[in-house]
Amino acid sequence: MGKKDIIIIVAVLAALGFSLYRKYMKKNQGKGSSGSGTQSGSSFSSSSKDDDYEPYSKK
């Protein structure tokens, strides 16, 4: 492999990556800002339920 081959391979990989990036951005652009696909916060409920559960009470 010569220097020319390595430069061509890197250029092709960069073009492919940029193409996939544009495709991904177009796909997410239609969802709007509220449906970005990520959720911030905990996966557990922040509201505490009063169910009298005490895990170490040995009932």
Secondary structure, DSSP 8 states (H G I E B T S, - for coil): --HHHHHHHHHHHHHHHHHHHHHHHHHHHTT-STT-S---S-SS-SS-------TTS--
